[in-house]
């Protein structure tokens, strides 16, 4: 079993915002320009987050990030105290 991923809180919040925007866009019937632009901006911010600096980090952690964002649970990063 792999050790759990430790995602920074800001990365989880970005993923949650992305998921919510995606849901809002899927349910919108008209006027989706603002939502599409927000989704593009969030996607760029997510992909360029410093957490993904390691070459294989995105492939290894993207699914776990989505799960963590859905359940909004994250282990504290090294050096951080648990909330």
Secondary structure as UniProt FT lines:
FT   HELIX           9..27
FT   HELIX           33..47
FT   HELIX           50..53
FT   TURN            55..56
FT   HELIX           57..71
FT   TURN            78..79
//
